[in-house]
Amino acid sequence: MKKTLVALAALAAVSAYAQSSVTLYGVIDIGYGSHKTTGVNGTTGAAGQIKSSGIMDGANAGSRIGFRGTEDLGGGLKANFVIEQGIAPTNGTLFGIRTAATGHQIDGFSAAGSAVALSGAAGAYSISTNRQSYIGLSSASVGTLNVGYQYTILYELGTLSGYNIGSEGVPGADKAHIMGNAALGGTRANGFTYISPNFSGFTVRAQYGALTGRESIESTAAGTNGLTVDKNKRTALMLSYANGPLSLAVAHTSIRSTQANGIAPAVAGAATTVYGVAGAAGTLPLTGLTRRASVTQLGGSYDFGFLKIAGTHLRGKNGGASTYSTAVVGSPIIESKYRASQIGVSVPFGALVPFATFGRARTSSSSQVATVIGGDTENYTQRQVGVRYSLSKRTTAYIFSGTTKDRVAPAATVATTRYNKDTKTVVGIQHSF
């Protein structure tokens, strides 16, 4: 009897284990590179040059380590989860930061990170090491619903769908595919994501959520920087189609943000910084003012076998900055509109795949206050060439070289410090496990 019970218990344990699984996975990408950021017209000083070279985090894929798991709940329903941590393998902290942008990888040189490729002072590192962390349910007939911190639809189309043939970790393919993403929740955010089953090549992906924090925060007392209201609602929808060599996608993302600041404008010395934007003492408090932003994206690729062509196009607008004018009560000072396009071509020769990409990205701003300069604030031209060589299914060697130029001088922009040329070449190797 005891032997029977032991056998049944062992069988139950094996059965339970067979119905669930956890996988450890990751990417390590390291290269040797040379990076140069040049100030306007090659000037020196505050808008001068930054040079860096040596062994660095690679550029073909972001280094990471993660866990993904699934459990069969029966009846065709499964539970799943992903926890993914970004790492910086050539930095002494390893797990404390990740390489998140094309800025310079200089240890201790601004770990805040930035998606602005030409702001050399912002650096490449980010202290936001969480790449993804979500849980969900999936059914082959109904689809998948995930909740948590995950890739935004803007990032899914711009980067993960294969329409950006180049490397976004190197200048030259780092701008146009996700232009304006910071105003729309960034590349990752909290929310719900629904992914439909595949219907004759068509798939629908829908998202609802916030930014990286909560959807709504209100306080009767002035909090950090006097912020008493912080509300962010983000919605996005993407329709994609894949059939043989053809792949197409269209997506729309919108966000509505409301912030209120409880610091009285008449208080002497009550300077504020709301979301990184400085406001001088005596400026109008942000009392229930609302900002709206949106972007529409198109992406496509076609594989002819001997040649693959892919590209993206987007148009968007940001309804205002976080600083407001006393001259136009309830109105944002700046409203920005941006558009960007890129195209790339790759020509495979067996395991060797050379490629070239070209892109343009432009932002123009209009002002409701005469003292604030409008016009073009960004005007990027980008180009990149490279080659990837598959040593195996998991290991890829590569060489990338690219340049991004901004043709707008600092005097014509809202920003006070800008760089107009960013060039980088890197030779590396990436291994996935």
N, C-alpha and C positions, 0 to 999 in steps of 0.2 A: 504494500500500500504506500509506504514511504517512498519507494523507488518510483512508483507511478506519479505521486505528487511532485517529486523532484523533476521528473521528466516533463510533466505538464508545465511546471513553472519555468523550466529552461526553454520549452517551446514557446511559451507566452512571451518571454523576454526576447527571444530571437525574432518572433513575429512583430513585436512592438518596435524593435530596432530596425527591422526591414521596412517599416512603414514611415520612418522618419530618418532624416540624414542632415548632417552639418558638414559643410565644406570650408576648409581654409584655403584662401586664394590670395593672390597679390601680383604686384608688378614692381620690378626694380629696374631703373633706367639711369645709367650714368654715362657721362661723356666728357670730352675735353673740348673747351670752347674758347672763343675770343669774342668779346662784346664791347661795343663802343657806342656811346650816346653823345651826340654833338649838339651844342647850343645853337641858337639862331645865328646864321651866317658864320658859324665857327668861332663865336665869341668865347671869351673866358670869363671867369667870375661866377656870379650866381647862376647865369645861364650858359655855363661853360661846358666842359667835357667830363665824362666819366668813362674810364676804361677798366675792364676786368678780364682776366683770362686764367685758365687752369682747369683742373678737374672740377666738374660741377654736376648738379642734378641734370639728367638728360632731358630731351625734348620730344621724344616720340610718343611718350605716354606718361602721365603723372604717376610717380611711385606711390604705392599703397599696400596695405595689408587689410584683409577683411574676412568676415565670416558670412556665409549664406546658408540658410537652412530651409527645409521643407518637411511638412508632416502630412501624411494622407489621413484625412478626417473621415473618409468614406463617402459614398454617394457621389463621387466625382469632385468633391470639394477638398482643397488643400490649404494649409496655412503656410506662410512663408515669411522670412525675415532677412534683412541685410544690415550688417554693421560694417562700415568701411572707413578706415583711418588713413588719412594722407600722411606721408612721411617724407623726410628730406635726408636721403642716405649719405650725402657728402657734407652734412652739417653736424656739428657735435651734439646737438639736441635730439636728432633723429625723429623722435615721436612728438617733440614739442612744437614743431612748425612743419609746414609743407610748402613746396614751391608751387605758387598759384598764379604767377603772372610772368611776363617776359622782362621784368626789371632785372637789375644786377643782383647777383647772388653774393652779397658781401655780408659776412657774419657780423651780427650786431648792428647792421645798417638798416634800421626801420623794419621791424618784424610785423608791422601792421599790414603789409601787402597792398597791392593795388592792381586794378585791371587796366590802368592807363599805361600803355606800353612806353610812352615817351617821357614819363615822369621818372627819371632815373633815381631821384631822391626817395621815391616811394619803395624801391626795392622789389624783389621778387617773392619774398617770403610772406606767408600768412599764418597767423596764430589760430585761424579757424581750421583745425586739422580734421574735423568731421566731414567726410566726403558724402556719406549717406548713412542714415540709420532709420529704418522703417519696418513696419510689420503689415501683413496683408493677407487676404483670402483670394483664392483663384479657382475658377471653374472653366473647363474647356468649352462649355456651352454658353456660359454667361459672361465670362471675362474675369479681369483681375481688379481688385480694389486695394490700394496701398495707402497707409496713413503714416506720416512722420516727416522727417527731414530728407528730401530727395531732389533729384535733378528737376529743374523747371522745364516746361515745354520749350521755352525759348532756347535753352541749352541743348535739349534733345534734337531739335531740328538743325540748329546752327553747327553743332559739333559732333554729336553722336550718330547722326544718320548717314554719315559718309559723304556729305556734300562739300566739306572742306578737305580737299585732297592734301593740302600742305599741313605743316605742324603749327598749331596755335601757340606752342611754347617758344617759337622763334619769330622775330619781326618778319613781316611780309605776309603772314597769314593769321595775324593776331587781332584784327580789328573788325573787318567788315562782316564776318559771320555772326557776331553777337553784339553789334554796335548798340549802345544805349541800354545794355542789360541791367546796369546798376539801378536805374530808375524804375525797373519793373520786377524787382525781387532778386536780381542776380542770377547766378547759374544754379543755385540750390536754395530751397526755402521749405518751410513747413506747410503741409497741406494734405489734401486727399487727391489721389490720382486714380482715375479709372481707365483701364485699357481694354478695349473690346476684343472679341475673337476676330480672326481674319475672315472676312467675307469676300471671297473671290478676288483677293489681293488688296482689299480695302481694310484699313484699321483706323479706329477712332481713339484718340487719347484726350481726356478732359481733366482739368485741375481746378481745385478751389482751395484757397488758403490765404496765408499772410506772407510776411517776409521771414527772416530767420528767427524772429521772436514770436510774441503772441499776436493774435488778430486784433485784440482790443485791450487797452489799459487806460483806466481813469483813476484819478486821485483828487481828493478835495484839497490836499496840501501840495504845494509846489515840490516836485521831485527833483531829480538830477537836472541841472540847468534850468530849473523852473518849469519843466515839462509836466503838465497835468493831464493831457489827453494825447493818446497815441493810438490811432486806429488805421489798420492797413488791410484792405480786402483785394485779393488778386484772383483773377479768373483767366483761364486759358483753354483753348481748344485746338486740336491738330487733327487733320485728316491726311492720311498717307496712303500711297498706292505702290505696290511692288509686284511686278510681273516680268520674270525673266531678266533681261538686261536693263529694263526701265524701272526707275524709282522716282516718285514725285511726292511732294508734301506741301501743305499750306497750313499756316497756324496764325492765330491771333491771341495776343495777351493784353490784358488791361489791368490797371491797378487804381484804386481810389484810396488816398491817404489823407487823414485829418490829424493835425497836431494843434495843441493849444499850449501857450506858455503863460504861467501865472506871475511872472516878474513884472512889476509895474514899470512903465517907461520913464517915469519921473524920478526914480531913485538914482541918485548920483553914483556912478561907478558900477551900475548893475549890468555890466557887459555879459552877454550870454553866448554860448555855443550850442546850437541845436543841430544835431546830426553833422557835426564837423563844420558848420557854417557859422562864422563869427558875426555877432551883431553888436554894434557899438552901444554904449549906454544911452538910454533914452529912445531907443527904437520901439516901434509899435509891437505890443505883445501879439503872439500868434493866437488869436481867439477864435477857435473853431474854423480856421481856414482850411480849405480842401484843395488838394492837388490831384490831378488826374493825368495818367500817362498810358500810352498804348503803343503797340507795334504789330504790324502784319508782316509775316515772313513767307517767302517762297523758296523751295529747294528742289533740285532735281539732278539726276545723273543718268547716263546711258553708257553701257559697256559694250563696245563694238568687238571686244575680244582682243584685237591688236592695239586698241586705244580706248581709254575711258575719259569722258568729259563730265564735269560736275560743277555746280555753282549754287549760289544763294543770292537773294535780293530781299531787302527789307526797307520799310518806311515806318517811322514812328514819331511820336511827339511826347514831350515832357511838359506838363502844364504849369510848372513853376518851381523856383528854388525855394529853400526854406527860410529866406529872408524877405520881409515884406515892407512895402513903402507906406509912410504916413501920408504921402500925397494921394495915393489911390487906395483908400481903405478897403481891405478885403480882397486885394488883387496882388498876385505875385509879380515881382519885378521882372523876372525873365521867363519867357516861354520859348522852348527849344523844339525845333523840328530836325529830324535827321533821316538820312537815307544812305544805304550802302549796298554795294554789289561786289561779288567776286566770282572768278571762274578759274578752274584748274583742269589740267590735262596730265594724264599719266600714260606711259607707254611701256608695257611689261615685256621683258626679255627673259622668260622663265622666272627664276627666283629674283632677278634684278629688275626693279621698277623705278625708273627715273620719272620725275614730275616737274611741273612748273605751274605757278599760280600768279594771278594778278588781281588786285582789288582797289576799289575806291570807297571812301567813307567821308561823309560831310555832315556837319551840324551847323545850322544857322539859328540865331536867337533874335527875338524881337523884344523890345523893352517898352513898358508902359510909363517909364520915368525918363525924362530927357537927359538926366545926368548919368544914366547907365548906358554903356556902349552896347549896341546890338551888332547884327551882321554875322558873318561866318566866324565861329569860334573853334571849329576843327575842320581841316581839309586834308585828309590822309590819302596818300598814294602808297600802295604796298606791292611788293613783288618778292617771290621766293622760289628757289630751285633746290632740288635735292634728289637723293636716291636712297631707296630702301632695298636691303638684300636679306631675304629670308634664309637664315641658316637652318631653321627647323620650323615646326608649327608654333613653337613657343619663343624662339629667339630670333631677333631682328637686328642687324647692323645697319647704320644709316649715316648719311652726311647731309646736313641742311645748311643753307645760307640764305639770308633774307634781309630786306631793308624796308622800314616804314618811315615815310616822310610826312611831316605836317607843314604845309606851306603858309600857315597863318602866323604872323609875327605876334609876340606877346602884347604889343600896344593895341592890337585890334581885338583882344579877347577879354573875357571877364577874369580869367586866371592871371596871377601875377608872375608865375614861374612856369616856363614852358620850354620844351626842347623840340627841335624840328627834324632830327634824323637819328634813327636807331638802327644799328647794323649788328648782326650776330652770325657767326659760323660755328657749328658744333659737329663733332664726330662722336658717335656713341653706339651703345649696344643696350638693347632692352630684352629682358627675360620675363615671361609670365609663368606663374605657377598656380 
